[in-house]
């Protein structure tokens, strides 16, 4: 049943997952379900909820990332691999997962080979200590923008973008106003996301 939910959700996002890609995402859900009681990876314990609120939520922006072409991406505070591992299933981009918590780092390092992903690396340093620059800096369910914009912007290549998964547009505008009050006014745009089977507002905040 969950495979059907996952496939239907991805197809609703205009993605056409191969059997291999579906298998990779199903493996991810299996591993989260198995390790969650010990590692506390996600708050949701229902399989369908994990698929909808984490897999499909992360996948909802895949068409945008595909439109950006092959890029180097860093996912800050990835946790159990969201959105980075889901993006890695559909993109040829190199993806770096930034996660400081040891138990989650161990989980990710075990999960990546099980998913058969060759385009993913894990960096256990804090974002402020990473000494590379990327085409896209992304995160999901991360800190408020006013608290993290300064080091996110340092991780971005010239001409790169900060692409953040956010909730409603009103809360995004509140974050942008708070950032402006600190003297930062980056060029921004908001892309509405539709997460299948989820009746909640989701948007992508894109900062140039």
N, C-alpha and C positions, 0 to 999 in steps of 0.2 A: 504493500500500500504506500509506504513512504517513497519508494522509487517512483511510483506514479505521480505522487505529489511533487517530488523534485523535478521530474521531467516536465510535467505540465507547467510548473512555475517558470522553469527556464525557457520553455517555448513561448510562454506569455511575454517574456522579455525579448522576444525575437532572437533568441539563441537556439541553435540547433545542436545540442550536445551529442557527441559521439558516444558509443557504448563505453569507450575508455574514459572519457570525461565524466560520465555519470558514475562509473565505478570509482573514480578518484574521489568524487564528492561524497559518495556513499561510504567509502573508507574513512573519510574525515569525520562524518557523523558517527560511525561506529566507534572510532577511537575516542571521540569526545564523550560519548555515552559511557564507554568503559572506564575512562580515567577521571571523569568528572567528580565522582564521589571522593576521590583522593586528592586531586589537583585543584578542585573548585575552579574549573575553567570558565563555565558560564552559569548564570543563575537559572536558566531554563532547564528543566529535567525531562520534559516531554519531547519525544523525537520529532514530532511534527512542528513543535514550537522552535526547535533548533534549526530545522530546515527553513522555516519561514523567516524567523527573526534574525538569523545569522547567515545562513547560506544564500537564500534568495535576496535578503537585504544587501549583502555584499555584492551579489551578482547584478543587482539592479543598475549599477553604474558601469558594468562591463562594456556596453555599447559606446559610452563616452571614452573609456580608455582605449578601445579599439580604434576609435576615430583619431586618437593622438598618435597612432603609429607605434613603432618599436621604440621603447624608452627604457631608461633606468629609473626604477621606482623604489622609494623607501616607505615602509608602512610603520608608523610610530605607534608604540603601545599596542602591538598586534594581538596580544593575549593568546587566544587559542588559534590564531591565524586569520583573523578577520580584519580587513578584507583581503589581506595579502595572498593567502593560499588559494582563495577562490579566484582571485584575479589571475594567479599563476596558471590555473587550469585552462584558462581561455586565451592568455596572452603569450607572446614569445618574448616579452620584455624580461630583463633581469630584475628580480624583486628581492629586496633586502628586508627581512623582518626584524624590527627593533623591539626587543623585549628584555627587560631587566630582571624580572622575577625568575629565580632559578628553576622552580618546578615547571613553569611554562616553557622556559628555554629547553629543558630536557624533553618535555612533551613534543615540542615542535621538531627538535632534532631527530626524534624517533618517528614522527609522523611523515616528514618530508620524503624519506626513502620508501615508506609504505605506499605513499601516493604516487611514487614514480616520477617525482618532479626534479628536473635537472636545472631549472632556472631560478632556484630559490636559495638564499643563504640567510643565516640567523646571526644577528649582531646583538650581543648581550650588554653592550655599553649603553649609557644614557645618551639621549639624543644630542646633548650638548658636547659629548666627547667624540662623536662620529666625525672623522676627518675626510669624508668624501662629499661630493656634491651630486645631486640627482636631477633628472629632468622633471620628475614629479615627486612631491612630498605629500603623502596621504595619511589619513587616520580616520578611525571610526570610533565613536563613543570615547573620545579622548578629552583632554583638558579644555576649558574655555579658551577661545582664541586669544584673549588678552594675556593669558598666562603662557602661551606657547609660540606666538607668532615670531618673536625675536629669534629663537633658535631654529624654527622651521625655515625662516627666510635665509638663514646662513647655510642650510643644507641644500638650498635650491640653486641650480646652475643659472647663469645669466640666460634669460629667456625662458626659464622653467616656470612651473606652476605649483601652487599649493592647492590640493584638491581634497576637501573635507566632507565626509558624510555627516549630515546634520538633520535635525528634525524640522520643525515648522519655520516658515519664513520670518515670522515675528521674532522668534528667539534668535535667528541669525542676525536680523537687523539690530537687535539689542547688543549682540556680541560685536558687531561692526562699530556701533556707536561707542561702546566701551573702549575699543581699540583706537578709534579716532581721538577719544579724550586723552589718550596717552601719546598722541602725536603721530600715529601711524594711519595712513589712509591709502592702502593698496587698491588698485583697480580690482573690482570684484564683479562677479556675475553669479546668478543662482539658477541651477538647473533642477527642475522638478523630477523626482524619481517616483515610479510606481512599483511598489513591492507587491507581487501577487499574493493574494489571500490575507493581506494585512491592511486593515482600515485605519492607518495612521499616517500622518504627514511625514514625508521624507524628501530631503533636498540635497543637492550637491553644491557646496560653496566652492567656487573657483577663484583663486587669487593669483593675479599675474605679478 
